[in-house]
Amino acid sequence: MRFRSGNDGVAVYHIVLAFRVVPTDGKSQLVISRLRSSLQLLVEKHASLRTCLQISDDNLSELRQRTLPSSSFQVPLVESWIDSDNDLYNIIADDETNRSYFNLTQDHVFRCRVIRYREGNNDSVIVFNFHHSAFDGTSEVLFLDDLCEVYSTGELTDFTNEAPSYLDYARWERQLDMSASLAFWKNQLKDHQILELPYDRVCAEIVRTGRGSSVFVHNGDALGIYARQQQVTLFQLCLATYYVFLYKLIGSRDLMVGSFVANRTRPELSSMIGMFANLVPYRLAIEPQETFRQLIERVQNLCHSVLSHLGLPFQTLSKLLHPTRGIVTTLDFETVVTQYSLDNNLQLSRMTTPVNTMPFDLSLSFKYDLVTNIITGTFDYSLDVFDHQTIETLAHRFQLLLAQLLTDDQRPIYELSILLDSERQILHDFNPAILTPDFEPCHWIFSRRADDHPQKIGIVMEDQSLSYSEILYYAQQWAMHLLVTCHVNVGDLVLQVVERSIHAVLGVFAIWMCGAVYVPFNPRDPIAQLQQRIHNLEVDIVLVHDATRFYVTLDSDITIVELDRIPLEQHSDVSALDSISVISDDLSHIVFTSGSTGTPKA
């Protein structure tokens, strides 16, 4: 059930809208009786605002919606008097978090409060509080447009009792064939990973309070300018940005971000207030070597691919996700109107209020103001799992990344950094300038490069690839196996019979890390040459892999090491490799060439 009430925490499904009523002539005031009658007419038009949810007699786990008659429904409107803005924000916070304001099985799904100051100006504040079960983001615009029209004129245009209702939509939705969409999402979400955000603590679902807060991350028109230049929607741009940030933050390539979509697929739904919005998981695999521009193209393709499957109810879709940690983070993008004309002399000015509740762990929220073209971004977060300082740091990292993405979108993603200046300074202090010797083995140089660019792609072979850090990890594990299990010493000759592959490169690095000498052999050469080379060089160890395992049949006193069968993670401490020292005069490899006599020479 989407709108559950499983614990005694704060309400997380209240949508609170607060507006200052500003007299444009300096003297007009809000008329309460006129506001009440206007709301009454809105309730008559929009049946979803006078509904309740009741448990079915036939199925105790099923909620059914019942519409109350408009003639007997009284709009819940209360007046409050305050002394300061602090009192105002306390009232708004109470409206947002108090679970007792809505009893969905017996009562209303929205309420209105008019707040006046005891002293000072004539301004009033109207606070609307809706339960999410009957209201969504699109409903907000419809409600305010209708309210301004009826308050100003006393009537609503295009209002007829013959129009389809929200209950008509609910019946129609239940009759839809969703089998194709269900199959699509099963494939889309197969084996998805759970995002491991940098939590400050773990909190079980049953004891969550639902309390939340927010931290500012962005304010300006840079995103809008970039979106227009690249002909991409603001939602797609923000989603691509969030993917890159999550990848740089947690290192996971398999990313899933939830987002609410309007889900109003039929024209008759465009003017209907109700809960049509659907939570959709957008899953994408990051490719570190691609640029931000290339990622945007893939995000566009992703959005287009899910377009015809957005209507599958989240109650059904959620069964394909992890039962308690399916969607932990969301991206919210909302287009808002901050000014409404209530009548010729009164204007509604939308207030920005603090976030007090949070149903998800973390959400990146953007609001686009149609009047100013300014985009404001915040990180909204759950206080159950995050500390404020953690999100403050995340916000600074995001601002740093956003500047890089919008000014240099042709850089590979792996080159982008979310390190703060203070962290860069710490790295500098811990790694003072060191005099580099004239001689450095290439595997030492590679190790440093892997530390500097761990996510950079180092090897690409057909459909396989490894990053610098992955190459270093495999090579170190194999080198430790040669040292500990095979007792390889500095200067020992190790012959490698491996096809052209990633294994061949890793094997060379492993041999050099041991201080041993690399001796290659082409597996396409005659087996007699292999026997001769082993005999002449007195080789004791031969490296093979799956493609050459059955090619090499040697004497029992020769140790054959199968590279792709070396156990990984058996050597958590690879510090022994640091003590292996080689000098410029040490032999690194022996390569045989065929001379004029046809006899291979070293």
Summary of the structure (lengths in Angstrom):
residues: 602
radius of gyration: 32.8
end to end distance: 74.1
largest distance: 110.5
contacts: 1730
relative contact order: 0.10
helix: 37%
strand: 22%
